[in-house]
Amino acid sequence: VGSEMCIRDRSKKMQENLYANKLAETDEHTKKLLDEKEGIDKSLDRANEVFNKAKDVHQQLIGQSGNLNIVSLKMKKFLNEIPGLNNLIHSIERAKMKRKIILAFTIAACVLFI
């Protein structure tokens, strides 16, 4: 009877140890899962921040585009009201282009002669 009690006690202790080990493994696994969840939550928060900033920038760009369209329409109206100014602007642009071409040819000639 004494040895039977000893076997039962050992069996019971073994079961308790197995249960404690299983709990420890489960706790460790649960901790790892919770850490992973926390990392994913932080990543999602960062992604949401970036998305919100992008949305704000998009709205600002839409506003700027509207402002530029208004300015463009006003400039066109102004240029149509003063036809000589439009011709003056075009001749200034042509003169600038002519100077750029002459400068480019001069630099190219210098490079060829060196």
Beta strands, then each sheet from edge to edge (+ up, - down):
end
